[in-house]
Amino acid sequence: MDRFSAMRVFVRVAELSSFSAVAQQMGVARSAVTRQVAALEQHLGVKLMARSTRRLTLTSAGAAYLEKCRVILNLVESAETGIAEQRQSARGHIRISLPLSYGLKRMLPLLLDFARQYPEISLDMDYTDRRVNLIEEGVDLAIRITGQLGPTEVARRLGTIHLHTLASPDYLARFGKPRYPAELAQHECLAYNSPGVAAGWIYRVEGKWKSFTVPSRISAGNGEALSEAAAQGLGITVQPDFIAEPYLASGRVTKLLEDYAMPELGLYAILPGNRQVPHRVRVLIDFMAKHLPPSANDTGS
C-alpha cells in the first residue's frame, strides 16, 4: 500500500463525506477508493470511518488521524514545492473557477498567455457565476468579484471593480433621468437575481452608505443580459466597469447618478483553506496580478 496516496484519499473522503464523490474526482471506481481506506484502517488497526446507508462520519480515532494527515501532507507538499522552486520549473494541473463575463472578457486572454509561457502546467477552466466550494469540488483556485469575503476565506486581492448606474438615451427620453437614488423607486430597474447579491442598490448619500429598494420587472443572473436589456430601453441597471465599457463606448447607454458613489468590489484569488498552496498556483496568481488590465488592478491588499 502506498501510504501517502492512501492518506490523501482518506483526507478527501473525510472532507467530502463521500466515497463516490472522491472516486468521481479521481476518475476511478468507487471500489478503488473504499479499498484504499479499508487498507489504511487494516494497517492502523482502528476504524477511521463509520459507514451507513445514509451518511459517512469519522470516528474519534479518524478525526484525530485526519488532523495528523493534513499536517503530514502539507509538509510533503511544502517540501515538493521547495524543490520545484529551486528548479524554477512550474508544472502540474490547476483547476480554476472563473466568473462568466469577467472570466471570458479579461481572464481568458491572460490565461492563454500563461499556458503558452508555462507549457508544463495544464489548466482546467470552469466559467460560472455560481459560488463554488473549493474543497468539496476539488478546485485549486477561484477568481471571485465580491464586496465582502467570508470570515474563513483565504484570498489575495488582485484589483478593484467599479460599479456604474446605466440607462439608454431612449429610456431617459421617455421616462426622465433620476437625479437622486430615491427616485429609482419610480423607474423600471434591471437587477441581478444571483444568490449572495444584495437586493437593494447601495449609494453614498450625505456621507453615509444607504440601500435603496428598486422595482425589478426584469431580472437575470448575468450582467451582459441586463446590460443588453438596458441598451434596448427596458430600464436602468447597475453594472461593473468591465461589462459597462463597450456599451458606454458605443453610446447605447449613459451613466446616471454620478454624484453618488457606489461601493467598490474587490477582485480576489480565493484559495482552499485546507492545504499548502502549490508552487504552480502561486505562479499563476503572481502572473495574474502582474498582467491584469490596469482598470481592474490596484495596490489593495
Residue pairs with C-beta under 8 A, 6 or more apart in sequence:
1 36
1 39
1 40
1 43
3 40
3 43
4 73
4 76
5 36
6 36
6 37
6 39
6 40
6 43
7 40
7 69
7 72
7 73
8 73
9 22
9 26
9 33
9 36
9 37
9 40
10 36
10 37
10 40
10 48
10 65
10 66
10 69
11 66
11 69
11 70
11 73
12 22
12 25
12 138
13 19
13 22
13 33
13 37
13 49
13 56
14 49
14 58
14 62
14 66
15 135
15 136
15 274
16 22
16 135
16 136
17 55
17 56
17 57
18 56
19 30
19 33
19 34
19 37
19 56
20 30
21 136
22 33
23 29
23 30
23 32
23 33
25 138
26 32
26 33
37 48
37 49
40 48
41 47
41 48
41 49
44 61
44 65
46 59
46 61
46 62
46 65
47 59
47 61
47 62
48 58
48 59
48 61
48 62
48 65
49 56
49 57
49 58
49 59
49 62
50 56
50 57
50 58
50 59
58 66
70 274
70 275
73 275
74 275
74 276
77 275
77 276
77 278
78 276
81 276
81 278
81 279
84 90
84 91
84 279
84 280
85 279
89 120
90 118
90 120
90 121
90 279
90 280
90 283
91 118
91 120
91 121
91 280
92 120
92 121
92 122
92 278
92 280
93 121
93 122
93 123
93 124
94 121
94 122
94 123
94 124
94 140
94 141
94 280
94 281
94 284
95 124
95 126
95 138
95 139
95 140
95 141
96 111
96 123
96 124
96 125
96 126
96 139
96 140
96 141
96 142
96 143
96 284
97 126
97 128
97 132
97 134
97 137
97 139
97 141
97 142
97 143
98 107
98 125
98 126
98 127
98 128
98 142
98 143
99 127
99 128
99 129
99 143
99 144
99 145
100 127
100 128
100 129
100 222
101 129
101 222
101 223
101 224
101 242
101 243
102 143
102 145
102 161
102 240
102 242
102 267
102 296
103 125
103 127
103 143
104 127
105 242
105 243
106 242
106 292
106 293
106 296
107 143
107 288
108 125
110 287
110 288
110 291
110 292
111 123
111 125
113 291
114 121
114 123
114 284
114 287
114 288
115 121
115 123
117 287
118 280
118 283
121 280
121 283
121 284
126 132
126 139
129 194
129 221
129 222
131 144
131 195
131 196
132 139
132 142
133 139
134 140
134 141
134 142
134 270
134 271
134 272
135 272
135 273
135 274
139 272
140 271
140 272
140 278
140 281
141 269
141 270
141 271
141 281
141 284
141 285
142 269
142 270
143 158
143 267
143 268
143 269
143 270
143 288
144 155
144 267
144 268
144 270
145 161
145 240
145 265
145 266
145 267
145 268
146 196
146 265
146 266
146 268
147 198
147 263
147 264
147 265
147 266
149 155
149 266
149 268
149 270
152 273
153 270
153 273
154 270
154 271
154 272
154 273
155 268
155 269
155 270
155 271
156 268
156 269
156 271
156 285
156 289
157 266
157 267
157 268
157 300
157 301
158 267
158 268
158 269
158 285
158 288
158 289
158 292
158 296
158 297
159 266
159 267
159 292
159 296
159 297
159 298
159 300
160 264
160 265
160 266
160 267
160 296
160 297
160 298
160 300
161 240
161 241
161 242
161 264
161 265
161 266
161 267
161 296
162 240
162 241
162 262
162 264
162 265
163 238
163 239
163 240
163 241
163 262
163 263
163 264
163 265
164 238
164 239
164 240
164 241
164 244
164 248
164 255
164 262
165 201
165 236
165 237
165 238
165 255
165 256
165 257
165 262
166 227
166 230
166 236
166 237
166 238
166 239
166 244
166 247
166 248
166 253
166 254
166 255
166 256
167 177
167 230
167 235
167 236
167 237
167 253
167 254
167 256
168 230
168 231
168 232
168 233
168 252
168 253
168 254
169 251
169 254
170 233
171 188
171 230
171 233
171 234
171 235
171 236
172 254
174 233
175 187
175 188
177 256
178 184
178 186
178 187
178 236
178 256
178 257
179 257
180 205
180 257
180 260
181 201
181 203
181 205
181 210
181 212
181 257
181 260
182 212
184 201
184 212
184 214
184 236
185 212
185 213
185 214
185 215
187 214
187 215
187 235
187 236
188 215
188 217
188 218
188 234
188 235
188 236
189 201
189 214
189 215
189 216
189 235
189 236
189 237
190 216
190 218
190 219
190 220
190 226
190 229
190 230
190 234
190 235
190 236
190 237
191 199
191 201
191 214
191 216
191 219
191 226
191 237
191 238
192 219
192 220
192 221
192 223
192 226
193 219
193 220
193 221
194 221
198 211
199 213
200 211
200 212
200 213
200 214
201 211
201 212
201 214
201 238
201 262
202 209
202 210
202 211
202 212
202 262
202 263
203 209
203 210
203 212
203 257
203 260
203 261
203 262
204 210
204 260
204 261
204 262
205 260
209 263
214 236
217 235
218 226
218 229
218 234
218 235
219 226
220 226
220 229
223 239
223 240
223 243
224 243
226 237
226 239
227 237
227 239
227 243
227 244
227 247
227 253
229 235
229 237
230 236
230 237
230 239
230 247
230 253
231 247
231 252
231 253
236 256
238 262
239 247
240 265
241 295
241 296
242 295
242 296
244 253
245 295
247 253
248 254
248 255
266 300
267 292
267 296
267 297
269 285
269 288
271 277
271 281
289 297
